[in-house]
Amino acid sequence: MSDIDPAAAANGLGNGQAPAEPGIRVLAQFIRDLSFENPRAPEALRAGATQPQIDMGVEMNARGRDDGFFEVDLKLSARATREDGPVFHIELLYGGVFQIEGVNPDDLEPVLLIECPRFLFPFARRVIADVTSDGGFPPFLLDPIDFAGVYAARKAQADGGGVVVGNA
């Protein structure tokens, strides 16, 4: 527990200090959940097979914590299939704990759901590449994700759908 007022911490105020410059600090990163399925191994690993069709999914969620920090989850999923069936399916829920300073409360949601996932993405990308490689496939390297575009699309689709910002 902390005696820091989250509103004051967000504005960089406290102990008579001037407002802080906006800043994001990653305090921790972790794999919350990881699943890899290779249902047709070893047949799916044969050389010369056609390239699979890959469907990607991206979700971002954030929530405030009692200590004034924020938890952000980046969920990435990929399903690879060929004409003859599934090749692999991977789901990764990669999280981080962030300290946010000097950000206007009106700007907090975009910071948590755009900027924080940008910090997490390279590490989540590496986990997916390593797991697919360990599963017998070439490393699956995700293309960079436009988190601002994903955020805007989700915001337009349904305001608040799957997005929680504030104290849990």
Sequence and secondary structure as in RCSB ss.txt:
>XXXX:A:sequence
MSDIDPAAAANGLGNGQAPAEPGIRVLAQFIRDLSFENPRAPEALRAGATQPQIDMGVEMNARGRDDGFFEVDLK
LSARATREDGPVFHIELLYGGVFQIEGVNPDDLEPVLLIECPRFLFPFARRVIADVTSDGGFPPFLLDPIDFAGV
YAARKAQADGGGVVVGNA
>XXXX:A:secstr
     HHHHHHT STT      EEEEEEEEEEEEEEE TTTTGGG TT    EEEEEEEEEEEE TTS EEEEEE
EEEEEEETTEEEEEEEEEEEEEEEEES  GGGHHHIIIIIHHHHHHHHHHHHHHHHHHHTTS         HHHH
HHHHHHHSTTTT   SB 
